[in-house]
Amino acid sequence: MSLRVGSRLLKTHVNRQTRFLSQFYNIDDSAFGFTDQQKELRNLSFNFAQKELAPIAGEIDKKNNFENLRPFWKELGRLGFLGITAKPEYGGTGGGYLDHVIILEEISRACAAVGLSCGAHSNLCLNQIHRNGTEDQKQKYLPKFSSAYLDGLETFTFDNLKAGAANILGELNKGVYVLFSGLDLERLVLSAVSLGILQSCCDVAFQYAHDRKQFGKPIAGFQLIQGKIADMHMALCASKCYIYTIARACDSGFVSRKDCSAVITYASEMSTKAALDVIQILGGNGYINDYPAGRLLRDAKLLEIGAGTSEIRRMVISRAITEEYS
Ligand SMILES: Cc1cc2nc3c(=O)[nH]c(=O)nc-3n(C[C@H](O)[C@H](O)[C@H](O)COP(=O)(O)OP(=O)(O)OC[C@H]3O[C@@H](n4cnc5c(N)ncnc54)[C@H](O)[C@@H]3O)c2cc1C
């Protein structure tokens, strides 16, 4: 990952040493073999997302509207968070899939709805053009998509849309191959949204369990609550291990369809389970909308549906295994 991103963030955002530690359940990334640069990227993404996005996540959900969407998007572009995997000569950041996962995890930890939109833009759209576009297409679109300065681009209405030859991505009438060729990487990258939700579940529930007292002691002291806390920690760490490992493999050029399907299936189902545990740990407060538990559950469930449902992903996984036996 180019240091350009880091240096721009350091100048414009909260001090990278300042983390709001008490409200968060943080796991030292040394456990996952992160380099200093990857740890720095985590801190920068965390600080940005918690400062700029987390305070408005509830409002975005309640109103189903993001009033400052445009300036926020431009800020993401300015930080290099939109064109993460595009090369610098196309205005991108020059990062890899693990970098993409780290950034998307932290954005989704703050607000998974915006995380999903970011992933759709930076991976489904931008990375597909980067992987399949002609030189002219890349020069024309990627710098603007990476920076979010879209004002100069033509806008489309989708009735009777005709794409000229210059705008065909891949071969004529072979768009489905372009789409499917990106699906493995899409599943890997979007698994980071589930990971962010899972992390957020731990942030909310662990602090609450240590604050809330019943029968004269914090509920975190009761064994049945301790069991849920331990299960959530294990789900978080197992998801991290699997996702980071597969992201590293993709960065080295090894893209496994089976494992890209498996990471999102596993992490999304673990995040849904964790979100249900958040509701249970918060009791009545988990059920009402004064706390983010309901939002976390709705956001978690989406990742079992979008990018192919859990059922379809299991078909993909088991077909790959059957192929290995044929
Ligand atoms: C918020 C959101 C964002 C989305 N974003 C995008 C996007 O950016 N791009 C995009 O292309 N799509 C997007 N989608 C669409 C998403 O990929 C589809 O909703 C999903 O693939 C399921 O398709 P479906 O809704 O038609 O359900 P169906 O295909 O009707 O499935 C209904 C149920 O039947 C099961 N089922 C279907 N076929 C089989 C089978 N062969 N074997 C076993 N079970 C089966 C499914 O698993 C599911 O449980 C988005 C969806 C949502 C909700």
PDBQT file of the ligand as one rigid body, heavy atoms in Angstrom, charges set to zero:
ROOT
HETATM    1  C1  LIG A 401     -29.384  -4.858  -0.015  1.00  0.00    +0.000 C 
HETATM    2  C2  LIG A 401     -29.091  -5.697  -1.237  1.00  0.00    +0.000 A 
HETATM    3  C3  LIG A 401     -28.066  -5.304  -2.089  1.00  0.00    +0.000 A 
HETATM    4  C4  LIG A 401     -27.810  -6.037  -3.251  1.00  0.00    +0.000 A 
HETATM    5  N1  LIG A 401     -26.823  -5.596  -4.089  1.00  0.00    +0.000 NA
HETATM    6  C5  LIG A 401     -26.634  -6.219  -5.259  1.00  0.00    +0.000 A 
HETATM    7  C6  LIG A 401     -25.668  -5.755  -6.199  1.00  0.00    +0.000 A 
HETATM    8  O1  LIG A 401     -24.977  -4.766  -5.933  1.00  0.00    +0.000 OA
HETATM    9  N2  LIG A 401     -25.515  -6.400  -7.380  1.00  0.00    +0.000 N 
HETATM   10  C7  LIG A 401     -26.288  -7.484  -7.680  1.00  0.00    +0.000 A 
HETATM   11  O2  LIG A 401     -26.143  -8.038  -8.768  1.00  0.00    +0.000 OA
HETATM   12  N3  LIG A 401     -27.196  -7.975  -6.811  1.00  0.00    +0.000 NA
HETATM   13  C8  LIG A 401     -27.394  -7.359  -5.615  1.00  0.00    +0.000 A 
HETATM   14  N4  LIG A 401     -28.349  -7.849  -4.746  1.00  0.00    +0.000 N 
HETATM   15  C9  LIG A 401     -29.152  -8.973  -5.148  1.00  0.00    +0.000 C 
HETATM   16  C10 LIG A 401     -28.763 -10.272  -4.439  1.00  0.00    +0.000 C 
HETATM   17  O3  LIG A 401     -27.551 -10.770  -5.006  1.00  0.00    +0.000 OA
HETATM   18  C11 LIG A 401     -29.930 -11.250  -4.579  1.00  0.00    +0.000 C 
HETATM   19  O4  LIG A 401     -30.994 -10.765  -3.759  1.00  0.00    +0.000 OA
HETATM   20  C12 LIG A 401     -29.537 -12.651  -4.165  1.00  0.00    +0.000 C 
HETATM   21  O5  LIG A 401     -28.610 -13.199  -5.071  1.00  0.00    +0.000 OA
HETATM   22  C13 LIG A 401     -30.743 -13.600  -4.060  1.00  0.00    +0.000 C 
HETATM   23  O6  LIG A 401     -31.518 -13.543  -5.220  1.00  0.00    +0.000 OA
HETATM   24  P1  LIG A 401     -33.106 -13.345  -5.060  1.00  0.00    +0.000 P 
HETATM   25  O7  LIG A 401     -33.337 -12.198  -4.159  1.00  0.00    +0.000 OA
HETATM   26  O8  LIG A 401     -33.681 -13.292  -6.438  1.00  0.00    +0.000 OA
HETATM   27  O9  LIG A 401     -33.601 -14.622  -4.285  1.00  0.00    +0.000 OA
HETATM   28  P2  LIG A 401     -34.031 -16.101  -4.924  1.00  0.00    +0.000 P 
HETATM   29  O10 LIG A 401     -33.070 -16.435  -5.991  1.00  0.00    +0.000 OA
HETATM   30  O11 LIG A 401     -35.459 -15.959  -5.274  1.00  0.00    +0.000 OA
HETATM   31  O12 LIG A 401     -33.803 -16.980  -3.675  1.00  0.00    +0.000 OA
HETATM   32  C14 LIG A 401     -34.791 -17.133  -2.637  1.00  0.00    +0.000 C 
HETATM   33  C15 LIG A 401     -34.361 -18.278  -1.749  1.00  0.00    +0.000 C 
HETATM   34  O13 LIG A 401     -34.266 -19.502  -2.520  1.00  0.00    +0.000 OA
HETATM   35  C16 LIG A 401     -32.983 -20.063  -2.394  1.00  0.00    +0.000 C 
HETATM   36  N5  LIG A 401     -32.547 -20.659  -3.652  1.00  0.00    +0.000 N 
HETATM   37  C17 LIG A 401     -32.634 -20.141  -4.902  1.00  0.00    +0.000 A 
HETATM   38  N6  LIG A 401     -32.106 -20.989  -5.791  1.00  0.00    +0.000 NA
HETATM   39  C18 LIG A 401     -31.690 -22.076  -5.095  1.00  0.00    +0.000 A 
HETATM   40  C19 LIG A 401     -31.057 -23.282  -5.451  1.00  0.00    +0.000 A 
HETATM   41  N7  LIG A 401     -30.716 -23.567  -6.711  1.00  0.00    +0.000 N 
HETATM   42  N8  LIG A 401     -30.764 -24.168  -4.476  1.00  0.00    +0.000 NA
HETATM   43  C20 LIG A 401     -31.070 -23.885  -3.189  1.00  0.00    +0.000 A 
HETATM   44  N9  LIG A 401     -31.679 -22.755  -2.786  1.00  0.00    +0.000 NA
HETATM   45  C21 LIG A 401     -31.975 -21.858  -3.735  1.00  0.00    +0.000 A 
HETATM   46  C22 LIG A 401     -32.070 -18.869  -2.058  1.00  0.00    +0.000 C 
HETATM   47  O14 LIG A 401     -30.888 -19.299  -1.427  1.00  0.00    +0.000 OA
HETATM   48  C23 LIG A 401     -32.969 -18.067  -1.133  1.00  0.00    +0.000 C 
HETATM   49  O15 LIG A 401     -32.940 -18.617   0.158  1.00  0.00    +0.000 OA
HETATM   50  C24 LIG A 401     -28.590  -7.164  -3.553  1.00  0.00    +0.000 A 
HETATM   51  C25 LIG A 401     -29.594  -7.588  -2.661  1.00  0.00    +0.000 A 
HETATM   52  C26 LIG A 401     -29.849  -6.865  -1.531  1.00  0.00    +0.000 A 
HETATM   53  C27 LIG A 401     -30.954  -7.346  -0.586  1.00  0.00    +0.000 C 
ENDROOT
TORSDOF 0
